[in-house]
Amino acid sequence: MTADGARTGRDGLLRARLERRGERTVVTACRWTLPLQVLSPVALDDPAVVLSILNPTGGLVGGDRLDIDITLGPGAHGCLTTPSATKVYRTHDEPAEQDVRLHVGAGAALEWVPDHTIAFAGSALRQRIAVDLGDGARLILVDAFAAGRIARGEAWQFRRLDGALSVRDESGWICRDRFVLDGDQRWAALGLTEDRPYFATMLALGPGSVEPLRRAVADSLVDADGVTAGVGVLARAGVAIRVLAGRAPDLTDALDRAWAAARRTLLGLSALALRKT
């Protein structure tokens, strides 16, 4: 990004580095500019350092550009989340843009678990998430959306959602996922989202046998209410989970279940209770 006074408050920048120090992970570098902000790390009874990323302006408008770059050093363990859902507001011109780059060092573990993004009627968002994994690194990543303010009856009335998710390691690509959705009620049809306007992709990747991970995640979703979910094995390294839900609480519950199962299997840790109000 170039310095431009007219862009103040529109171009959000976040750079953070997490490093292993003994048995703990600490934040060794962090800088941000509005409309991005990072809260102080939260001390939980867990090996991960928990960072919460927020937008204090209340949401994204057309022309906003967010640039996030997170690096985990070897053996570090970080959990990055948001305090609430991200709102994308109506625009008549440029889309809001968010570019996320995540670098996970050898033997490190990253949990990228933001709350879902709400695409308001008339909104437009272009998002790119790119992950580089070092040798033996582990990743749990959530990318979730609401197709509008559902209680207000505006499902699928956004202008455009354009999302790309890619993960690679030293051997090459592990996953490349892309969608471009124009606002249209046809997405609610049978065989598409089946009238379930909350949708999410989750990745759980790491070394070791994939089958125990697939089974644990699939079993965690068997009795989840109000959702349709599927777990697929990637060509190597892990699994991809797709979730459709009719209500936000059902989506959150299903993702929490899958996250907890992936945490136990990949990281050998119990579920992490994030403190959100």
N, C-alpha and C positions, 0 to 999 in steps of 0.2 A: 504494500500500500504506500502511496505517496502522500506527503503532508498537504492538506488542502483545508483551509479554514472553513470553507463552505460544507465540508464533509464532517465537521466536528459533531459528534453524537450520532453519526450515521455509520461510520466505519469502526466496528468493534474488533479489537485485537486482543488475543490471549496467548501467552507463551508460558509454559510451565515445565519444570523438570523435577522428577521424583527420583530419589536415590536411596539405596539400601544403606543403613547405618546399623551394624550389629543385627539385632533381631527385629528392628523396626524400619519403616520407610519414612523418610522425611522429604519435605518440599525444599529443594535447594535453590530454586529460582522460580520467580513468578512475576509477571507484569501484565497489565491489562489496561485497555482504554474503553470507555463507554461507547456503545451500549452493552458491553460485556463487563462482568465483575465476578470476582471469586471471593467467597467467604473464607474466613480462617478455617484451617483444617479442623475436623471434628475428632475428638479423642474417644474412640469406641474400644470395647474389649475385643479387638480383632487385629490381625497383622497388617491389614490394609490401612493406608492413610486415605481419608474420605474428604474429597473436595466437592463443594457445591458451586456450580456455575449458574449465574442468574443474569437476567436483563432487568435492571431497575426501572427502565422506561415503561414497562408493562407489556411489551410485545414488539413484534417486527412490523414495519410498514414497507411499502414498496420503495426500493432503492437502498435499503439498509444492507450492509455487507458485513458479515461476521467471519473472522479468520481465526481459527483455533488450531494450535499446534502443541501437542502434549508429548513429552519424551519420558520414558521410564528407563532408568539405567539397569544394568544386570542385577537380577535378583530382587528388584523392587516390586512392590505390590500397591497398586492404586485403585481406588473406586471413585469414579467421577459421576455425579448425578446433578439434578436440578431440584430446587425446592418445590416446584409446581410445574404444571403443563406450560408449554411455550405457545403463545398466541401469535398468529400471523393475520394481520388486518387487511381490509380491502385496499386495493390499489387500482389506479386507472392507467398506470404507466409501467415502470420497471418492476420486476419481481424483487422480493427480498432474497438474499443469497447467504448461504452458510457453507463454508469450506472447513472441514475437519481433517486434520492429519494426526495420526496416532502412531508413535514409534515405540515398540515394546522390545526392550533389550533381552539378551540371552537369559533364560530362566526367570524372567519377570512375569508378572500377572497383572492384567488390566481388566477392570470391570467398568464398562461404559454403559450406565443404566439411567439415562435421563427419563423424566416423565414424558408422556406423549405430546406431540405437536398438534395444535388445533388449527385447521385451515378454515378461517372465517369465509363467509360468502364474499365473492369478489377478490379473494386474496390470490397471490401467486408466490411460490417458493421454489427456488433452485437450491438443492442440497447435495453436497458431495462429502462422503466419508471414505477416507483411504487409510488403511492400516498396514504397517510393516512389522512383521514378527521376527524376532531373533531366534536363535537355536533354543529349543525347549521352552519357548514362551507360551503363555496361556492367555486366552481371550474369552470374555463373555461380553457380548455387545447387543444392545436393544435399540431398535429403530421403529418407533410406534407413532401412529397418527390417528386423529379423529377427522372425519370428513365434514367438519363444520360444527357449529353449535347445535347439536342434535335436538336438545330440548326446545329450541326455537324453530325447529322444522326446516333448517337450512342445509340438510345433508347434501353433499355433492354439488354445492353451488359455488365452490371456489373456481377461480379462473384456470389455474394449472398447478399441479404438484409434479416436480421433476426431481427424482431422487436417484442417486447412484451410490453403491456401496461396494468397495473392493478391498480384498485382503490378500497379501502375498507374504511369502517368507523367502528364505535363501534358495529354495528349490523352484520358485516361481509362483504363479497364481494359485490361490486356494479357492477363492470365491469372487465372482463379479456379478453383481445384481443391479438391475436398472428398471425403473418404471417412469413413465410419463403419463399422467392422468389429467385430462381436461374435465372441468366440472360438467357432469352429465349424470342424470339419474339412472342411466343404463348400467352403471357400475353396481347398482344394488341388485341386479337380476340374478336369477338362479344360474349357478356355474361361475359367477364372478364373486361378488361379496355376499350374495344371498341375504340381502337386506340387513347386513351387519356392518354398520358404518365405522367401526373401530378396527384397525388392522395393524399388524406388527410383524416384523422379522426379527428373529433373535439368532445369534451365532454363538456356539460354544466350541472352542477350538483348543487343542493342546496335544502334547505327546501321549503315547500309550494307545491301548486298544479302544476303538471307537464304540464297539458294541455295548459295553457297560454304560457308557455315557448316553447313547441313544435310548437304551432301555430305561434308564433312570429318569430321563426327561419325559419320555412317552408315558411312563407309569404315573408321573406327577400330574399329568393332564387328563387322566382317564375320567375322573369325576369332577372336573372343573365345570361349574355351571355357566350356561349362556354363551359358550364358545364353541367354535369349530377349530381344531388345531391339527397340524401334521408335523412330523419330525422326519427329516431326510438326512441320509448320510452323504457327506461330501466325498469327492474323489479321494481325499486324504485329510487327515488332521482333525476332523470333528463333524458336527452336525449343524443343520439349519432348521429352525423352527418357524412355522407360519401360524399366526393366530388371527381369527376373525371373532369379533364380539359385538353384541348388540348394545352393551352399556359400558361406560368407562370403568365402573368397579369390577365388572367381569373381566375386562382386559387386564386391569392391574393385578387382579388375583391370579389369573393364568400366568402372566409374566413372572410374578413373584414365585409361584410354584416351580416354574421351569428354571428360574435363576437359582433357587435354593437347591434343586436337584443337581444342576450343573456345578454349583459351588462344592457340594459334597463330593462329587465324583472327580472333578478336575483339580480342586484345590485342597480337598480334605478338610473343609471348613463348614461349620453350620451356617444357617441362613443369617444374613446381616440385616438387622433391624435399623433402617435409617431413620433418623429423628427429623420428621417433617411436621409442620403445623399447617 
